[in-house]
Amino acid sequence: MTKLCYDMIKFLDLEKINNRFRDEIDSRIKTILDKGWYLQGEENEIFAQNFAKFCGTKYCIGVANGLDAINLIIRAYGFKNGDEIIVPSNTYIATILAISENGCTPVLVEPDINTYNINPDLIEDKITPKTKAIIVVHLYGQAVQMDKIWEIAKKYNLKIIEDSAQAHGAGVNVGGELKKVGNLGDASAFSFYPGKNLGCMGDGGCVTTNDEELFKKVKAIANYGSDRKYHHIYKGVNSRLDEIQAAVLDVKLKYLDEDNKKRREISKYYRENIRNPKIILPKTYYENSHVWHVFTVRTDKRDEFQKYLTDNGIQTIIHYPTPPHKQGAYKEWNHLSYPISEEIHRTIISIPISPVMTKDEVEKVVEVINEY
Ligand SMILES: *Cc1c(COP(=O)(O)O)cnc(C)c1O
């Protein structure tokens, strides 16, 4: 096709996404300015309550970012000194960094090539007497199939920690009912980085759980280890969600289900209309509850495909180009081979998907890909 002069289709138009809520956000920020209260106030309480309700958990605590959320859960459970934690080999590096940061050993388990989520059938072989927990990562917006993982955790007395940073609102079917991520394990970490399905206007994150003791501990550790003012029971850190971010999130939370539904519609359109033998489309076993944080396709000549899309006005991102075990931060793993993870990283590319994409844009993406 010829290079037409239409505007670049953005991977994610954050300005457009947030401008839909400009009036509501303005008014909430004005309230904060009027009150002059910026940390650990009403906005945090309201948002934490609403987000816990959204996930179906008893507790939620706002923290500074998603990495801290994972880190705080591991620390609050007391895992350290070479305790082993099972984690998928193809996650975003933050999940693994949080394990390392606590002095624990990340034990990498390969994903299922069809779902890109951890392969539950490979977990049991990796369990040793030192194993303390399994971290499931609901990658790209699709909840991990939990049945087998629940069984394994029970059998070996392991904690299940969720990394839900890419899956706000996603869930699994339990007895005909939707059980949401954030409520599928012992504790869950969320990120509210601006580009996530629920994103704030800076950094933010939270921990959800039904475990009262863990809730209290995370809350204290995240606030200088203090359970009440100037009373420090842990050598804590400063990891708090500020009031402005909590207010922004509380506004956007109301629209999250609707936005996720739009992502599902675009995804369905892509999967029904992209017809190109060179392109492998993503599969889902949860048609009604996948939240399509990103829409990934795989292709053998990924870099050539990416250039083709750029030349034709479509912005793409690669989630992710290099697996954690090949990163400089983990030199001790560089010689290891995780072939499924490597194959995914070699071939994967994410095309635009967002609640503000127009029908024309979606059709254009399909047309350009079908002509590749
Ligand atoms: C974004 C993300 C994180 C980290 O969140 P931050 O808020 O950027 O610290 C962790 N895990 C996964 C899977 C993510 O996508």
The ligand as a Gaussian input file, in Angstrom:
#p B3LYP/6-31G(d) Opt

LIG

0 1
 C        4.087000      -2.188000      35.565000
 C        4.420000      -3.483000      36.179000
 C        5.049000      -3.574000      37.432000
 C        5.654000      -2.410000      38.134000
 O        4.839000      -1.368000      38.438000
 P        5.457000       0.075000      38.746000
 O        4.303000       0.850000      39.251000
 O        6.013000       0.608000      37.468000
 O        6.521000      -0.095000      39.777000
 C        5.203000      -4.826000      37.997000
 N        4.808000      -5.940000      37.354000
 C        4.242000      -5.899000      36.139000
 C        3.816000      -7.175000      35.491000
 C        4.042000      -4.670000      35.498000
 O        3.486000      -4.644000      34.276000

